[in-house]
Structure formats: structure tokens, C-alpha cells
């Protein structure tokens, strides 16, 4: 009878230099996101906030067990620049829209909780999509179902089904922009298929 007790377990082999570099590269997007979140919390970009954010990010990723962020291995600067331009445009448009709703005689008449099924299974794209949608005024991500790739959003002034469908199309458009920039070829093809045959319903 074989003894599988921990005392007889073989010690783990030390990581090679190449494996160590790959593990750091996998964690890099998470570290960058943590640094960005730290600076957003402080509301300032300065050498002190960047340095402290980097130290906090390395402390969190070292002390806590976090799964490595899987990268697609591709980056398209053109599509990433378009994503940033689009985000800034929607940020301004969303601010104007919410301000108009707040001061209009009708105000905000109806809000909704909307589930949006994403195409990608990538944690990094799912996270960036949720952050982007949350930062654009008018909607807020309440919960993320990581296993099913579903975002649950609280949306303002969704008075009918067409407004709900428009919100879903907007979220899918943000996801598609990110997939074109950093997603895998498979995700690019899936997003293109969804855009060509989109019917406005949760898949």
C-alpha cells in the first residue's frame, strides 16, 4: 500500500530562471491594474503614489494566493489606441447624459439590473471590461460571475427593452475593442461573429 502522506511528498523543484521570468510576466497585468487602482483611490499621479502602489501590488501578489493572469500573447497598439479614444469619448458622453437626466423634469424614471453574457473567458479582458463600463457614468458593475463570464450591471433610466438591449450592445462593443487590442485570435473571431449576428438578447 502506497503512503501518500505529506511527510513522504517530494519537495517541489525550484523554478528555473526562464520559468520565474514567465511567472512574473504573467502577473504583470495584475500588478499594473493594482497600481492603477491604488492611484485612483488616492486621486493623484505622483512619484510617491506610483512607488507605493508598486510596493503594495508586489506585497499583495506575494502574500496572497492569486491565479496567474493568462495572456493571449498578442498586443495591437492601433486597436488599443482606438479603445482609449472610444473610452474617453463615452466618458464625456455619459457624463453629459447623466447630468441631463439629473436636471431634466422627468429625471430618472426607471433603473434595472442587467445581465450581460461576455464572449471571452479571459480574466484580464473581463476585468478591464468591467472597469471600463463602471467608469462610464450611467452604469455600474455590481457582480461578476467569473466562471460563466457574466457581468451584472445596475443601469440608469432603462425604461424599456430597447434600452436594455442598447446597454448590452454597448458592453459587448467595449469587450470587442479590448479583444481586438489584447485578445486571442479565437476571441477576436467570436466577437466578430457576435457583432455580425447580434440580436440584442443575452446569449
Long-range contacts (C-beta under 8 A, 24 or more apart in sequence): 23-68, 25-71, 26-68, 26-69, 26-70, 26-71, 27-61, 27-66, 27-68, 27-69, 28-69, 29-69, 29-71, 29-124, 30-57, 30-61, 30-66, 30-69, 30-124, 31-57, 31-58, 31-61, 32-57, 33-127, 33-131, 34-60, 34-61, 67-123, 69-123, 69-124, 70-122, 70-123, 70-124, 71-124, 71-182, 72-122, 72-182, 72-183, 72-184, 72-187, 73-184, 74-182, 74-183, 74-184, 74-185, 75-181, 75-182, 76-180, 76-181, 76-182, 79-177, 79-180, 79-181, 80-181, 80-182, 82-177, 82-180, 82-181, 83-177, 83-178, 83-180, 83-181, 86-174, 86-177, 87-132, 87-135, 87-136, 87-174, 90-136, 90-170, 91-135, 91-136, 91-137, 94-136, 94-137, 94-138, 95-137, 97-137, 97-138, 98-137, 98-138, 98-156, 101-156, 101-157, 108-156, 108-157, 109-157, 109-159, 110-157, 110-158, 110-159, 111-154, 111-155, 111-156, 111-157, 111-158, 112-154, 112-155, 112-158, 112-164, 113-142, 113-152, 113-153, 113-154, 113-155, 114-152, 114-153, 114-155, 114-158, 114-164, 114-167, 114-168, 115-150, 115-151, 115-152, 115-153, 115-202, 116-150, 116-151, 116-152, 116-153, 116-167, 116-168, 116-171, 116-172, 116-202, 117-148, 117-149, 117-150, 117-202, 117-203, 118-149, 118-150, 118-151, 118-171, 118-172, 118-175, 119-149, 119-172, 119-175, 119-176, 119-179, 119-187, 119-190, 119-191, 119-194, 120-149, 120-175, 120-179, 120-183, 120-187, 120-190, 120-191, 121-149, 122-183, 122-184, 122-187, 124-182, 125-175, 125-178, 125-179, 125-182, 125-183, 125-187, 126-151, 128-178, 129-171, 129-174, 129-175, 129-178, 132-174, 132-178, 133-170, 133-171, 133-174, 139-167, 165-200, 165-201, 168-200, 168-201, 168-202, 169-198, 169-200, 172-198
